[in-house]
């Protein structure tokens, strides 16, 4: 992580980059999928969330020429469970069987394919997708697997994934301690 710049400085730079012509036209990517990972120290989670809502999304409101959508993985999971009519059942399963039962039921109900279906629908018509809630949805939604599978459906939109941990272009280390199973090297560090 770039420790020489504070998180707000990095977020301001990101906000400016989103309207940069080279970024918008995918210049310099060498035909790679326009996926980016914005990694940050986990203790900055609330600053990142607040900045996205108050600064980045406000800049790209409904009047903007550039359509930006935020997709929070945790909120997406809750929405999926509600739409399937099983949210209450999943909550009750924890009361009956504990955390392991809850985890198993959530993992079965909110698979990578379900997440991709919802993300694809929410991202429709947007130019830039801000993927948040990575830490909140772990370990139900595994970020590395999700990124690998999203490449096939979000091949023209720019995806910026906000990652509470460290991304070295060779590995993803969630919360700076939980090394994810798959090495992911296709996203650009932003």
N, C-alpha and C positions, 0 to 999 in steps of 0.2 A: 504494500500500500504506500501511497505517496504521503509520507508523514510530514514532509516539509510544507504542505499546504493544508489548511484546515478544511473541514467538511463543507462549510458554507462557501468558501472560495471555489472549491471543486464543483459544487452544485451550480453556482453562478456561471462558471465556465461551461457546464453542460447545457444550461438554459440558452446561452448564446450559441452554442454549437448546433442546437436543434433548428435554428433558422439560417444556418450557414449554407450557402448554395452548394458547396462541395459535398457536405453531408447529405443534403436533400437529394442530390443527383447520384449518390453512391460513388463519387469519384474516389479513386485510390483504393478500392476494395479488391480489384483484380478478379472480378466475377464471383466473389465470395458472397454468401448470404449475409445481408446487413444486420447481423446480431452483435450486440454489445453487452458487456457486463460492467456495471458501475459497482465496484466493490467498496466497502467501507467498514470501519470498525463497528462491531455490533452495538457498542454503547452510544453510537450516533443515530440509532434507529429512529427515535422520535424527531430529531432534527431533519432527517431525510424525509420522513413522512410529511412533516409540516411544510417543508420547502416545496415538495412536489405539489401539494394541495394549494398552498397560498401563492406560489410564484409561477411554477411551470404550467400547471393546468389553467390558472387564471389568464396567463398570457395567450393560451390557445383555446379561448372560449368559442362559443358557437359562431361568432363573427369572423374568426380567423380563417385564412386561406389554407392553413395547414391543420389537418385534423389529427389531434392527439387523443389517445384513449388510455386511461389507466385501468389495468386489470390486476386486482388484488387476489392472489391465489387462495387465501383463507376465505375471503368473502365469496369467492367463486365456489368453493367447496360447500359453504353454508347454503348458498343459492341452489346448488345442485341437489343437496339433501332435501331442501324444502320443496323443490319442484318434483322430486320423486316421491314426496309425501312420507319420508322416512326419518326426518330430523328428530322427531320426538322418540321414535323407536330406537334410534342410535343412542340418544341420551339415556334412555331407560336401560339400554344394554350395559352401559357403564355402571349404573346403579346395581344391576343384578350380577354382572360378571367382572367388574373392575376395569382398570385401565387397559389391560391386555385385550379384553373383549372389545372395548371401544376402538382400540387401534385396529384390530382385525376387521371390524365392521366398517370403519371409515376407509380403510385400505381397499376393501372389496367394493364399496359404494362409489368412491372417488378415485377411480383408476386413471392412469395417464391418458387413456383414450377418451374418457369422459371429460377430463380437463381440457384436452385439445379441442374437443367438440365445442365446448363453451367458449374457449379463447378464440377460436376461429370465428364464431358467431359475433362475439363482442368486438373483435378487431375489424370486422367487415367495414370497408369504406374508409378506414383510417390510413394515415401515412406513417404514423409513429405509434408504437405500442409501448407503454411503460408497464413493465411487469413487476409488481410489488408483492409483498406478503410471503416472500420466500421463506423467511425464518418462522413466521407464524404458522405456516402450513406443513413444516417439517415435523416428523418424518413421513407424514401421510403422502404428501406430494414430493417426490424426489426430483429436485431441480435439474440435475444432470441428465436424467432420462427424459424429462420434459423438454429441455432445450434440444436434445438430439432429435426428438420426434416433431418438434415445432418447425424445424427446417423445411419439412416437406409441405407444410400448409401456409406458412408465413414467409414466402420466398421473395416477395416484393416489398413488404412493409419493413420498416426499420423496427427492430425490437431492442429495447434497452431494459435489461434485467437488473434490478437493484438487489445486490447480494450482500447480506450482512456477514462478511467474512473476507477471505482473501482469494483472489483469482490470479494465477500466475501464467495463464495461457496453457499450462500443462495440467494443472489440477485446481479443483475447487475445494476450499476448506471453509465450511460453514461455521459461523461463530468463532472462527480462527482456531478451531480445535477438532471439528468433525469432518474429516476428509471424506468427500463423497466418493462412491465406488468407481464411477466411470471418469476417466480423464477426458476433459472437454477442452479442445484446442481450436474450435472453429470460430468462436466469438472473439471480437476485438475488445480489448480493455479500453474503457473510456473514462 
